[in-house]
Amino acid sequence: MRVAVIGHVEHITLGRVARLPGSGEIAHAEEVRTFPGGGGGLAFFQLVRSPGEVHLFTALGSDEAAEQVRARILATGARVHAPRRQLPQTRDLVLVTPDGERTIVVLGEPLHPERRDRLPWEALASCDAAYFTAQDPEALRAARAARVLVVTARRREALVNSGVRADVVVGSGFDPREASSLDDYPVRPRALVMTEGAAGGRIETDEGSRRFAAPAGRARGGYGAGDSFAGALTWYVALGLSIDEACARASHHGAAVLGSLDPIEAQLPLEIPPS
């Protein structure tokens, strides 16, 4: 199996607060940790928990935060294709409240790979699956060369502008930037998956709409749960599982992260189910 992730990786600082600060207040975060994250980063770390060969197409900045991110992703042993931008690495401040909800402050614009970057785009044609969370429609057209294409609903504009058909579009039904239905896509994907946290989620295909459940568990830190679900979903769909079975399996990966403040450490291994 060979899979690719095309998208942004950010430098994350995450900590727990008793409550979000009001106007003029100061919040003191506890249990602070730093790691590479973002929509592309956490899907990537979930996919490197598989026995497959993983390619990451991203872009990195030119400061100390970028070097920290670069070192961590290279340590996975994956094939990393990352041009350097003469910009600071995008940083995210993530505040997690006692109910497990996370609030994110993004510092700077996310750095995405573009088709004009001198990257081995031709390698995508040999990939069993590609997960796309970048912004460039031309890069998305290149990703369509993979056997299976999964696109985050957050990139609906890029998908529409590319004119390609995704196999799966996945997003959060609670996020207004992602919540959508098949009718929102001029070229309808084969399946649309909308997650709803601990409530599971919804699958929509031309055959109709149905729900899938999420494993029971207590939310301790919601950051990265949806991205881990998307990475796992990409893996299971690439293996040829039905969209219903892929969602059922991926939901365990999302739930594992939902119950932790360490999304990368909490991610479950991806396996090849017995036939």
C-alpha positions in Angstrom: 0.0 0.0 0.0 1.2 3.5 -0.9 -0.7 6.6 0.3 -0.1 10.3 0.1 -1.2 13.4 2.1 -1.2 16.7 0.4 -1.7 19.7 2.7 -0.5 21.9 5.5 1.5 21.0 8.7 1.5 23.6 11.5 3.5 24.1 14.7 1.0 23.4 17.5 1.2 24.6 21.1 -1.6 23.0 23.1 -2.6 23.4 26.7 -5.5 23.0 29.1 -7.3 26.0 30.6 -10.0 26.2 33.3 -12.1 28.3 30.9 -11.6 30.6 27.9 -10.5 34.1 29.0 -12.9 36.9 28.7 -12.0 40.4 27.4 -8.9 41.7 29.1 -8.3 38.5 31.1 -5.2 36.3 31.2 -5.5 32.5 31.0 -2.7 30.3 32.3 -2.4 27.0 30.4 -1.4 23.8 32.0 -0.1 20.5 30.6 1.4 22.4 27.7 2.9 20.4 24.8 4.1 21.2 21.3 4.0 19.0 18.2 3.3 19.2 14.4 -0.4 19.3 13.6 -3.0 20.9 11.4 -5.3 19.2 9.0 -2.6 17.7 6.9 -0.2 17.0 9.8 -2.5 14.9 11.9 -3.8 12.9 9.0 -0.2 12.2 8.1 0.8 11.0 11.5 -2.3 8.7 11.6 -1.3 7.2 8.2 2.3 6.6 9.3 0.9 4.3 11.9 0.2 2.0 9.0 2.4 -0.7 7.3 2.1 1.4 4.1 4.5 3.7 2.3 3.5 7.3 3.1 4.3 10.4 1.0 3.7 13.9 2.4 3.4 16.8 0.1 3.5 20.0 2.1 5.4 23.3 2.4 7.5 24.6 5.4 8.7 27.9 6.5 12.2 29.1 7.2 12.3 29.7 11.0 13.0 27.6 14.1 9.4 26.4 14.3 9.7 25.1 10.8 12.9 23.2 11.6 11.1 21.6 14.6 8.3 20.5 12.4 10.7 19.2 9.7 12.7 17.2 12.2 9.6 15.5 13.6 8.0 14.5 10.3 11.3 13.3 8.8 11.8 11.1 11.9 8.7 9.1 10.8 10.6 7.6 7.9 8.0 8.8 5.4 8.8 10.3 2.0 8.6 14.0 2.7 8.3 16.5 -0.2 8.4 20.0 1.3 9.7 23.2 -0.4 10.9 25.9 1.9 8.9 29.2 1.9 10.7 32.4 3.1 8.0 32.8 5.7 7.5 32.0 9.4 6.0 28.6 10.0 2.3 28.7 10.7 1.7 28.3 14.5 -1.5 27.3 16.2 -2.4 28.0 19.8 -4.9 25.4 21.0 -6.8 25.9 24.3 -8.7 22.9 25.7 -11.4 23.4 28.3 -12.5 20.8 30.9 -15.4 19.6 28.7 -12.8 18.6 26.0 -13.7 21.4 23.6 -10.8 23.1 21.8 -10.4 26.6 20.7 -7.7 27.4 18.1 -5.9 30.6 17.3 -4.0 30.4 14.0 -0.9 32.6 13.7 -0.2 33.3 10.1 -1.5 31.7 6.9 -1.2 27.9 6.5 1.6 26.9 4.1 0.4 24.6 1.3 2.2 22.8 -1.5 1.3 24.1 -5.0 1.4 22.3 -8.4 4.1 24.8 -9.5 6.4 23.5 -6.8 9.1 21.2 -8.1 7.8 18.1 -6.3 7.5 14.5 -7.6 3.8 14.9 -8.4 4.1 11.9 -10.8 4.4 9.7 -7.7 0.7 10.2 -7.0 -0.2 8.0 -10.0 1.3 5.0 -8.2 -0.5 5.7 -4.9 -3.4 3.6 -3.7 -4.9 6.7 -2.1 -4.4 10.4 -1.6 -5.8 12.6 1.1 -6.1 16.2 0.0 -6.3 19.2 2.4 -4.4 21.8 0.4 -5.8 24.8 -1.5 -4.4 24.6 -5.1 -6.9 23.2 -7.6 -4.0 22.2 -9.9 -2.5 20.2 -7.0 -5.9 18.5 -6.5 -5.9 17.6 -10.2 -2.6 15.9 -9.7 -3.9 14.1 -6.6 -6.7 12.7 -8.7 -4.1 10.4 -10.3 -4.2 8.3 -7.2 -6.5 5.3 -7.3 -8.7 6.7 -4.4 -9.0 10.4 -3.7 -10.3 11.6 -0.3 -10.8 15.4 0.1 -11.6 17.4 3.2 -14.8 19.3 3.0 -12.9 22.4 4.1 -11.4 22.5 0.6 -14.8 22.5 -1.2 -13.8 25.5 -3.2 -10.6 23.9 -4.5 -12.6 20.7 -5.3 -15.2 22.6 -7.3 -12.6 24.7 -9.1 -10.6 21.6 -10.0 -13.6 19.9 -11.7 -12.5 16.5 -10.6 -14.6 13.8 -8.8 -13.5 12.8 -5.4 -14.2 9.3 -4.1 -14.9 10.6 -0.6 -15.4 14.1 0.8 -15.0 14.1 4.6 -15.7 16.8 7.1 -17.3 17.9 10.4 -21.1 18.4 10.4 -20.5 20.8 13.3 -18.1 23.1 11.4 -19.9 25.7 9.2 -16.9 25.7 6.8 -17.3 22.0 6.2 -20.9 21.0 6.8 -22.4 20.1 3.4 -24.4 17.7 1.4 -23.9 16.0 -2.0 -26.0 18.7 -3.7 -23.3 21.3 -2.7 -20.8 19.7 -5.2 -21.3 20.3 -9.0 -19.3 17.1 -9.5 -20.8 14.9 -6.8 -18.3 12.7 -4.9 -19.1 9.0 -4.6 -19.6 9.4 -0.9 -19.9 12.3 1.6 -19.0 11.7 5.3 -19.9 14.2 8.0 -18.7 13.5 11.5 -20.5 14.6 14.6 -18.0 13.9 17.4 -19.2 11.4 20.0 -22.6 11.1 18.2 -20.9 9.3 15.2 -21.8 10.8 11.9 -23.6 10.6 8.6 -22.8 8.9 5.2 -24.5 10.2 2.1 -24.3 8.5 -1.3 -26.5 8.4 -4.4 -28.2 5.4 -2.7 -29.3 7.5 0.3 -28.2 8.7 3.7 -27.4 6.6 6.8 -25.7 7.1 10.1 -22.7 5.4 11.8 -22.0 5.2 15.5 -19.0 6.3 17.5 -17.4 4.2 20.3 -18.4 5.3 23.8 -15.8 7.4 25.7 -15.2 10.6 27.5 -13.9 13.6 25.5 -10.7 14.9 27.1 -9.2 16.8 24.2 -11.0 17.1 20.9 -8.0 18.4 18.9 -7.1 16.2 16.1 -9.9 13.7 16.4 -11.5 14.6 13.0 -8.2 14.7 11.2 -7.2 11.3 12.6 -10.6 9.9 11.5 -10.0 11.3 8.0 -6.5 9.7 7.8 -7.9 6.3 9.0 -10.8 6.6 6.6 -8.4 7.1 3.7 -6.5 4.0 4.7 -9.6 1.8 5.0 -11.2 3.0 1.8 -7.9 2.4 -0.1 -8.0 -1.2 1.2 -11.3 -1.6 -0.7 -13.6 -1.7 2.3 -17.1 -0.3 1.8 -17.7 3.3 3.0 -19.8 2.0 5.8 -17.2 -0.4 7.1 -14.4 2.2 6.6 -16.3 4.7 8.7 -17.0 2.1 11.4 -13.3 1.3 11.7 -12.1 5.0 11.4 -14.5 6.0 14.2 -12.3 4.1 16.7 -9.3 6.1 15.5 -11.2 9.4 16.0 -12.5 8.3 19.4 -8.9 7.4 20.6 -7.8 11.0 20.0 -11.0 12.5 21.4 -10.0 10.9 24.8 -6.5 12.4 24.9 -4.5 15.6 25.1 -1.8 14.0 23.0 -3.3 13.4 19.6 -0.2 11.9 17.9 0.6 9.6 20.9 -3.1 8.5 21.1 -3.5 7.5 17.5 -4.2 3.8 17.0 -2.2 1.7 14.6 -3.7 1.1 11.1 -3.9 -2.5 10.1 -4.9 -4.6 7.1 -8.0 -6.5 8.2 -8.0 -10.2 7.6 -9.9 -11.2 4.5 
